[in-house]
Amino acid sequence: VTMEGTRPLLVEIQGLTSSTSFGNPRRTPNGVDMNRLLLIVAVLSRRVGLRLAEQDVFVNVVGGLRVSEPAADLAIAATIASSIRDLPVRAETVLIGELGLSGELRAVGQMPARLREAANLGFKTAVVPRRLRRSEPWPMDIQVIEARSLRQALDQVLLKD
């Protein structure tokens, strides 16, 4: 869930990894900043242990939208991890959070509004960064799973056989 001004906007993000046929793997974002994608790939490689050095990585924001805020980091990382591990992401789940360089999940602004929008659109579960302070309660109509790190979040959303 990204924000357009003060309005939450739900976006679908697709990811694909494929063994590279060239010397240097390609990183191809569509609707995502290239530097953001490079950072996410580096965190997945270094902090989660995914072997992406010999993989082409493609990320697409469906509908031609452009996502510029870091709240989409967790969703982008999950699509890449899902592709390389060949594991589906849990259905009806929304992922919101910024990635830090050490693999931690960082809070983003206007989380209650984002969660309300996801719940209104039929999502049952949200994976978000763990809160340090309990200021405003989460919306009641969506199950919220808090994670401290990217690794914890991926354990929650990638369905294992």
Sequence and secondary structure as in RCSB ss.txt:
>XXXX:A:sequence
VTMEGTRPLLVEIQGLTSSTSFGNPRRTPNGVDMNRLLLIVAVLSRRVGLRLAEQDVFVNVVGGLRVSEPAADLA
IAATIASSIRDLPVRAETVLIGELGLSGELRAVGQMPARLREAANLGFKTAVVPRRLRRSEPWPMDIQVIEARSL
RQALDQVLLKD
>XXXX:A:secstr
 EEETTEEE   EEEEEEE SSSS  EEEESB HHHHHHHHHHIIIII    TTEEEEEEEGGG  B SGGGHHH
HHHHHHHHHHT  B TTEEE  EE TTSBEE  S HHHHHHHHHHTT  EEEEE  SS  S   TTSEEEEESBH
HHHHHHHB   
